[in-house]
């Protein structure tokens, strides 16, 4: 319900901004243009942030990322336990947790003890191992997002 209201509100605001940008008074046009510029800057900043995070991920921040997903899965599990007819959700969470553990083991096997050294001193894994881990990571994130969407639907 709240999600729907937020969507309607955003569409309404967007519609007003577009209308004012093309058909409004000069003041409304200027204000709309300023808002669009701000949104553009925000989008660029968000894109830069994602690019930096991907770079960190590529530089070997795998363990932290996997741990964060583990924390998220723990939170999802506690929420799923509160829902009715939750057996399927709990099974999916257990499956994702197993996948996360396997991924963590793969990362630990690929990266030796001196992982905490400076980036220049860190050993690099070969490209096939890195690509396999990245693919597993993307699959884990995608499935976790799907599970979160499914839980949102059940909560409503």
ABEGO torsion letter per residue (X at the ends): XAAAAAAAAAAAAAAAAAAAAAABBAAAAAAAAAAAAAAAAAAAAAAAAAAAAAAAAAAGAAAAAAAAAAAAAAAAAAAAAABBGAAAAAAAAAAAAAAAAAAAAAAAAABBAAAABBAAABBBBBAAAAAAAAAAAAAAAAAAAAAAAAAAAAAX
